[in-house]
Each structure stands twice: as C-alpha cells, then as structure tokens.
Amino acid sequence: MAELNPPTITSPGEQGMVLHVESVVLPVPGSPGGDISVRCVDGTTYVLPIELHTWAEQLVVTNMELFEAGEPFLLPGHIDFGVLNGGVYAEMIF
C-alpha cells in the first residue's frame, strides 16, 4: 500500500489528485495497525493521512445511511485529494 501524497494546489478552483475510489477501508476494531485507506477501482490502495481519517469515517457512515434509505451509494466515485493553504482535503466530484 502506498501513502496518499496529494499535490499542493494554489487556489480553490484547481484540482489536486483525482482518484476513482471504489471503497474506504477502515481498520478492524482491536486489530494492530489502524490505517485507514481508499481502494481505487483499478485495485490500487492508498493509506490516508491522519488529517483525512474523520472525513473517511464520515463517508462510510453516509454510505450506510444511504443504504438504509434505499438510495444509491456515493462510491464508487471520483474524489479530488489535495493540499490547500497547508491543509489536506478530500472532495467528492459529482
């Protein structure tokens, strides 16, 4: 697994690293490690930086809520990853 290393962008209108993400992989509670990662449609897996862990957990919760409501999932989908003004971000592209 590779570490996600998104590019730094200079303005909010720019795109960083766009990945076609199939799923978010959370660690099994109580297991060693604890990496949170994204698995891309092409099979590539990237470990997320800690700054994106809350985002990833919320995305999983949202997908579960959509499932329970009978709505389509957000994933697979395209996600833009980058660094803007010193902060790492992840944004769904619709």
N, C-alpha and C positions, 0 to 999 in steps of 0.2 A: 504494500500500500504506500502510495506517495502522499506526502504532506501537501495540502492545498496551499499554493503560493500565488494568490491573486495579484494582478498588477496594480500599481498605484495610478489613479487617474487624477486629472487636474480640475475637472468640473462635473457637476451632477448629470449633464447631458451625455457624457461619454459612457461607453460600455467597457467593462473590465474583461473578465474571463467568463464566457458564456458556455455552460455545460448543459447537456441534455441528461438530466438526472432522472433515474428510474426510481430510486428509493433513498431514504435516510436510514442509516443503520445505527441503532442505539446499543450500548453495551448491555449485557445481561446483568441484572442486579446481583451483586455479590461476587461477580467474576473478576479475576485480575485484569488489569488494563484500564479500560474506561474510555477508550477512544470513541468518538462519535464521527461517523463518516458518511459520505454520499457515494452511492454506487451509480455510475452512469450507464446509459443504455448500451454503450459499446463494451461494457464489462470492466472498465477502469474504475478503481475505487480511490477516493481521496480522503485523508484524515482531515477533519475540520479544525481550525484553530479554536482555542477555548472561547474566544470572543463570539463565536457563532453557535456555541452549544445551546444557549437559550432559544435562539432562532430555530435551530433544528428540532428541539423538543416541542416547540410550539407548532411547527409544521406537522409533526407526527400527530399531535392532539387534534389539529384542524382536520387532517385527513380522516381520523377516527370519527370525528363529529359528522363529517360529510358522509361517511359510510353509513352511520346510524340513521342519517336523514334520507338515505337513498339517493344522494347526489353524487356526481362524478368527482373523482379524486383530483387533487392538484398535480399529482405525479403519476406517470412520467410528465415532465415538463422542463422548460428551459429556465435556467437560473443564472443570473448575472452576479458574479463574485468580483469584488474589488476592494481597494483601499482608497478612501477619500477623506481628506483632512485628517489623516492619521488614524482613522477608524476602519476596521474591516466591516464590509457589508455583504449581504446576500439579498437579492431581489428577484422575485418571480417575474418572468416576462410573459405577458398574456397576449 
